[in-house]
Amino acid sequence: MSKNSYTGPSHVQQVLFNLAAIVVVVAGMRASSEILIPFLLAVFISVIANPLVAKLRSRGIPILGAILIVIFGIVAIGIGVASLLGTSLNDFSDNLPLYKEMVNNTATNFFTFFEERGLKISGAAIIERFDPGAAMSLTSSILSGLGGALSSGLLILLMVVFMLLEATIFKYKMRHIFGSQSDGASQVDSFSDTVNRYMLIKTGTSLATGIIATIWLMILGVDYPLLWGFLTFLFNYVPTVGSIIAAVPPALLALITISPVTALLSAIGYFVINISIGSILEPKMLGQGLGLSTLVVFISLLFWGWVFGPIGMVLSVPLTMTIKIALSNSESGKWLSDLMDAPMTFSSDK
């Protein structure tokens, strides 16, 4: 062999090629977000609905009948949620400029109170850089973005139907491709089962969190409790960071429309709910290996929000968790999956 013969790319070149490929893929996802968002929502719904279809099939219902029952259930729930939230969302959107002004005025009065007592705080500069009313705008944009994505509901439902049909034979296809006893088939089975289990448990705990938060806000008399409960349900998919984001708007609204005590009680209620369900119940149900570190959660929130907008923020942790589960089922990616894991996983192993 000659000295000048090519032996393939070096390790550094391979890393650079991989990074370039990632940049191209991310840029492509961002450019095609209008197409990918309905697809991701369809995948999200399908993963949650697939165990229900399997349950109906185990009772002797044909596959098409089981899928139709689940689809009708999804449509009924969607119509119910839309009818309950529609009026609240419209009223909130109409009053949003007023609420933002009231929040900023409250913040100004807060800083003025301390400045009059000799504590030098540049309230105007703080408000200018950190707009307290931005939390209200973020809430409106997230809910509006979700409504915009769901406007292509028929397309999403059709994709869900086809995905549920495909899910019934997907494992058999993988076993046929890899061989029933191969590592590839077992890894695909493990990946699919783990994603289904994670999404089902996460949806159940998110639903419980949203319902309890709604009841608590109703007791306190905070406006739009159903709206805030639905927002809590959505953001419970984002551990730690999501609960903070979901707690801010109702607490601010209680502060400017009722009293500081009610705002404090609202925040305490969210804290207790999050600790009880998010930090105690949910980890026990999920078990080890299905957590994410807070840093990874925060980075995924920023990244997927940048790629897909408000919907990406809601789906950020399910998307990242899916990647983590895929890495954990790969020998070459196991180290990266461990790196993304929650600290409690390692402390419990000791």
C-alpha positions as CSV (number, residue, x, y, z in Angstrom):
1,M,0.0,0.0,0.0
2,S,1.4,3.4,-0.9
3,K,2.0,6.1,1.7
4,N,-0.5,8.4,0.1
5,S,-3.4,6.0,0.1
6,Y,-6.5,7.3,1.7
7,T,-7.5,5.6,5.0
8,G,-10.8,7.5,5.6
9,P,-11.6,10.6,7.7
10,S,-9.8,11.2,10.9
11,H,-11.6,11.3,14.3
12,V,-11.7,15.1,14.2
13,Q,-13.0,15.1,10.7
14,Q,-15.7,12.6,11.6
15,V,-16.8,14.8,14.6
16,L,-16.9,17.9,12.4
17,F,-19.0,16.0,9.8
18,N,-21.4,14.9,12.5
19,L,-21.7,18.4,13.9
20,A,-22.3,19.8,10.4
21,A,-25.0,17.1,9.8
22,I,-26.7,18.1,13.1
23,V,-26.7,21.8,12.1
24,V,-28.3,21.0,8.7
25,V,-31.0,18.8,10.3
26,V,-31.8,21.4,13.0
27,A,-32.0,24.1,10.3
28,G,-34.3,21.9,8.2
29,M,-36.6,21.2,11.2
30,R,-36.8,24.9,12.0
31,A,-37.6,25.8,8.3
32,S,-40.2,23.1,8.0
33,S,-41.8,23.6,11.5
34,E,-45.3,24.2,10.1
35,I,-45.2,20.7,8.6
36,L,-43.4,19.0,11.5
37,I,-45.5,20.4,14.3
38,P,-48.8,18.6,13.2
39,F,-46.8,15.5,12.7
40,L,-45.2,15.7,16.2
41,L,-48.6,16.3,17.7
42,A,-50.0,13.3,15.9
43,V,-47.1,11.1,17.2
44,F,-47.7,12.5,20.7
45,I,-51.4,11.6,20.6
46,S,-50.7,8.2,19.0
47,V,-48.2,7.2,21.7
48,I,-50.7,8.0,24.4
49,A,-53.6,6.4,22.5
50,N,-51.9,3.2,21.5
51,P,-52.2,1.5,24.9
52,L,-55.9,2.2,24.9
53,V,-56.2,0.6,21.4
54,A,-54.3,-2.4,22.7
55,K,-56.6,-2.6,25.7
56,L,-59.7,-2.6,23.5
57,R,-58.2,-5.2,21.2
58,S,-57.5,-7.5,24.2
59,R,-61.3,-7.5,24.8
60,G,-62.0,-8.8,21.4
61,I,-62.7,-5.6,19.5
62,P,-61.3,-5.5,15.9
63,I,-58.5,-3.2,15.2
64,L,-60.5,-0.7,13.2
65,G,-63.3,-0.7,15.7
66,A,-60.8,0.0,18.6
67,I,-59.1,2.8,16.7
68,L,-62.4,4.4,15.8
69,I,-63.6,4.3,19.4
70,V,-60.3,5.9,20.6
71,I,-60.5,8.6,17.8
72,F,-64.1,9.4,18.7
73,G,-63.0,9.7,22.3
74,I,-60.1,12.1,21.3
75,V,-62.5,14.2,19.2
76,A,-65.1,14.4,22.1
77,I,-62.4,15.4,24.5
78,G,-61.0,18.0,22.1
79,I,-64.5,19.5,21.5
80,G,-65.1,19.5,25.3
81,V,-61.8,21.3,26.0
82,A,-62.3,23.8,23.2
83,S,-65.8,24.7,24.4
84,L,-64.7,25.0,28.0
85,L,-61.6,27.1,27.2
86,G,-62.8,29.0,24.2
87,T,-64.6,31.7,26.1
88,S,-61.9,32.0,28.8
89,L,-59.2,32.3,26.2
90,N,-61.0,35.0,24.3
91,D,-61.8,37.0,27.4
92,F,-58.2,36.7,28.6
93,S,-56.8,37.8,25.2
94,D,-59.2,40.8,25.2
95,N,-58.1,41.8,28.7
96,L,-54.4,41.0,28.2
97,P,-53.3,44.7,27.6
98,L,-55.1,45.8,30.7
99,Y,-53.6,42.9,32.8
100,K,-50.1,43.7,31.5
101,E,-50.5,47.4,32.5
102,M,-51.8,46.4,35.9
103,V,-48.9,44.0,36.5
104,N,-46.4,46.7,35.5
105,N,-48.1,49.3,37.7
106,T,-48.0,46.8,40.7
107,A,-44.3,46.3,40.1
108,T,-43.7,50.0,39.9
109,N,-45.6,50.6,43.2
110,F,-43.6,47.8,44.8
111,F,-40.2,49.4,43.9
112,T,-41.5,52.8,44.9
113,F,-42.4,51.5,48.4
114,F,-38.8,50.5,49.0
115,E,-37.3,53.7,47.4
116,E,-39.4,55.9,49.7
117,R,-37.9,54.1,52.7
118,G,-34.3,54.7,51.6
119,L,-33.6,51.5,49.7
120,K,-32.2,52.6,46.4
121,I,-33.7,50.3,43.7
122,S,-33.9,51.3,40.1
123,G,-37.4,50.0,39.5
124,A,-37.8,51.6,36.1
125,A,-34.6,50.0,34.8
126,I,-35.6,46.6,36.2
127,I,-39.1,46.7,34.7
128,E,-37.6,47.9,31.4
129,R,-35.2,44.9,31.2
130,F,-37.5,42.3,32.9
131,D,-41.0,43.1,31.9
132,P,-43.3,41.4,34.5
133,G,-46.2,41.5,32.1
134,A,-44.3,39.3,29.6
135,A,-45.5,36.2,31.5
136,M,-49.1,37.1,30.4
137,S,-48.0,37.5,26.8
138,L,-46.1,34.2,26.9
139,T,-49.2,32.5,28.2
140,S,-51.3,33.9,25.4
141,S,-48.7,33.1,22.7
142,I,-48.4,29.5,23.9
143,L,-52.2,28.9,23.9
144,S,-52.6,30.7,20.6
145,G,-49.8,28.6,19.1
146,L,-51.4,25.4,20.3
147,G,-54.8,26.6,18.8
148,G,-53.0,27.3,15.5
149,A,-51.5,23.9,15.4
150,L,-54.7,22.2,16.2
151,S,-56.5,24.1,13.4
152,S,-55.2,21.4,11.1
153,G,-57.1,18.9,13.3
154,L,-58.4,16.8,10.4
155,L,-54.8,16.2,9.1
156,I,-53.6,15.3,12.6
157,L,-56.5,12.9,13.2
158,L,-55.8,11.1,9.9
159,M,-52.1,10.8,10.8
160,V,-53.1,9.4,14.2
161,V,-55.3,6.8,12.5
162,F,-52.6,5.6,10.2
163,M,-50.0,5.7,13.0
164,L,-52.2,3.5,15.2
165,L,-52.8,1.1,12.3
166,E,-49.0,1.0,11.7
167,A,-48.3,0.5,15.4
168,T,-50.0,-2.9,15.5
169,I,-47.6,-4.3,13.0
170,F,-44.5,-2.2,13.6
171,K,-42.9,-4.6,16.1
172,Y,-43.4,-7.5,13.7
173,K,-41.8,-5.5,10.9
174,M,-38.8,-4.8,13.1
175,R,-38.5,-8.5,14.1
176,H,-38.7,-9.5,10.4
177,I,-35.9,-7.0,9.5
178,F,-33.6,-7.8,12.4
179,G,-34.6,-11.3,13.2
180,S,-36.8,-12.3,16.2
181,Q,-33.8,-13.1,18.5
182,S,-31.5,-10.3,17.4
183,D,-30.3,-7.4,19.6
184,G,-31.8,-4.9,17.1
185,A,-35.3,-6.3,17.5
186,S,-35.1,-6.4,21.3
187,Q,-33.7,-2.8,21.4
188,V,-36.6,-1.6,19.2
189,D,-39.1,-3.4,21.5
190,S,-37.5,-1.9,24.6
191,F,-37.4,1.6,23.1
192,S,-41.1,1.4,22.0
193,D,-42.3,0.0,25.4
194,T,-40.3,2.5,27.4
195,V,-41.6,5.5,25.4
196,N,-45.2,4.3,25.7
197,R,-44.8,3.8,29.4
198,Y,-43.2,7.2,30.0
199,M,-45.8,9.1,28.0
200,L,-48.7,7.3,29.6
201,I,-47.5,7.9,33.2
202,K,-46.5,11.5,32.4
203,T,-49.9,12.2,30.8
204,G,-51.7,10.7,33.8
205,T,-49.7,12.8,36.4
206,S,-50.0,15.9,34.2
207,L,-53.8,15.5,34.1
208,A,-54.0,15.0,37.9
209,T,-51.8,18.1,38.4
210,G,-54.0,20.2,36.1
211,I,-57.2,19.1,37.7
212,I,-56.0,19.7,41.3
213,A,-54.6,23.1,40.3
214,T,-57.9,24.1,38.7
215,I,-59.8,23.1,41.8
216,W,-57.4,25.1,44.0
217,L,-57.7,28.2,41.9
218,M,-61.5,27.9,41.9
219,I,-61.4,27.8,45.7
220,L,-59.2,30.9,45.8
221,G,-61.5,32.7,43.3
222,V,-58.8,33.4,40.7
223,D,-60.2,34.3,37.2
224,Y,-60.0,31.7,34.4
225,P,-59.2,28.6,36.6
226,L,-59.9,26.2,33.7
227,L,-57.4,28.1,31.5
228,W,-54.7,28.0,34.1
229,G,-55.4,24.3,34.9
230,F,-55.0,23.5,31.2
231,L,-51.8,25.4,31.0
232,T,-50.6,23.5,34.1
233,F,-51.5,20.2,32.4
234,L,-49.4,21.2,29.3
235,F,-46.4,22.5,31.2
236,N,-46.3,19.6,33.6
237,Y,-44.6,17.7,30.8
238,V,-41.6,20.0,31.5
239,P,-40.3,19.0,35.0
240,T,-39.5,21.8,37.5
241,V,-39.2,24.6,34.9
242,G,-42.7,24.0,33.5
243,S,-44.4,24.1,36.9
244,I,-42.7,27.5,37.6
245,I,-43.9,28.9,34.2
246,A,-47.4,27.6,34.8
247,A,-47.6,29.0,38.4
248,V,-46.6,32.6,37.4
249,P,-49.7,33.8,35.4
250,P,-52.4,32.8,37.9
251,A,-50.3,34.2,40.8
252,L,-49.8,37.5,39.0
253,L,-53.5,37.6,38.1
254,A,-54.5,37.0,41.8
255,L,-52.1,39.7,42.9
256,I,-53.6,42.4,40.6
257,T,-57.2,41.4,40.9
258,I,-57.6,40.0,44.4
259,S,-54.8,40.4,47.0
260,P,-51.2,39.6,47.7
261,V,-52.3,36.9,50.2
262,T,-54.3,35.1,47.5
263,A,-51.4,35.3,45.1
264,L,-49.1,33.8,47.8
265,L,-51.7,31.0,48.5
266,S,-51.9,30.3,44.7
267,A,-48.1,30.0,44.5
268,I,-48.0,27.8,47.7
269,G,-50.7,25.6,46.2
270,Y,-48.7,25.1,43.0
271,F,-45.6,24.3,45.1
272,V,-47.3,21.7,47.2
273,I,-49.0,20.1,44.1
274,N,-45.6,20.0,42.3
275,I,-43.8,18.5,45.2
276,S,-46.5,15.9,45.9
277,I,-47.0,14.7,42.3
278,G,-43.9,15.8,40.4
279,S,-41.2,15.1,43.0
280,I,-42.7,12.2,45.0
281,L,-45.4,10.3,43.1
282,E,-44.2,10.5,39.5
283,P,-40.5,9.4,40.1
284,K,-41.8,6.3,42.0
285,M,-44.1,5.5,39.1
286,L,-41.5,6.1,36.4
287,G,-38.7,4.3,38.2
288,Q,-35.0,4.8,37.5
289,G,-33.5,5.9,34.2
290,L,-36.5,7.9,33.1
291,G,-35.5,11.3,34.6
292,L,-33.7,14.3,33.2
293,S,-31.4,16.7,35.0
294,T,-32.7,20.2,35.5
295,L,-30.0,21.6,33.2
296,V,-31.0,19.3,30.4
297,V,-34.7,20.2,30.9
298,F,-33.9,23.9,30.7
299,I,-31.7,23.5,27.7
300,S,-34.3,21.4,25.9
301,L,-36.9,24.0,26.7
302,L,-34.9,26.7,25.0
303,F,-33.8,24.5,22.1
304,W,-37.1,23.0,21.1
305,G,-38.8,26.3,21.8
306,W,-36.4,28.0,19.3
307,V,-36.9,25.2,16.7
308,F,-40.7,24.8,17.0
309,G,-42.0,27.9,18.9
310,P,-44.5,27.6,21.8
311,I,-45.5,24.1,20.8
312,G,-41.8,23.1,21.0
313,M,-41.6,24.3,24.6
314,V,-44.6,22.1,25.6
315,L,-43.1,19.0,23.7
316,S,-39.5,19.8,24.7
317,V,-39.2,17.1,27.4
318,P,-41.1,14.4,25.7
319,L,-38.9,14.9,22.6
320,T,-35.7,15.0,24.7
321,M,-36.8,12.0,26.7
322,T,-37.4,10.0,23.5
323,I,-33.9,10.8,22.3
324,K,-32.6,9.8,25.8
325,I,-34.4,6.5,25.7
326,A,-33.1,5.8,22.2
327,L,-29.5,6.5,23.4
328,S,-30.0,4.3,26.4
329,N,-30.8,1.4,24.1
330,S,-27.6,1.9,22.1
331,E,-24.2,0.8,23.3
332,S,-22.4,3.8,21.7
333,G,-24.9,6.3,23.1
334,K,-25.4,4.9,26.6
335,W,-22.8,7.3,28.1
336,L,-24.7,10.3,26.7
337,S,-28.0,9.0,28.1
338,D,-26.4,8.6,31.6
339,L,-25.0,12.2,31.2
340,M,-28.6,13.5,30.7
341,D,-30.0,11.6,33.6
342,A,-31.4,13.1,36.8
343,P,-29.0,13.2,39.8
344,M,-31.3,11.1,42.0
345,T,-30.7,8.1,39.7
346,F,-27.1,8.0,40.6
347,S,-27.6,8.8,44.3
348,S,-30.0,5.9,44.7
349,D,-27.5,3.5,43.2
350,K,-25.0,4.0,45.9
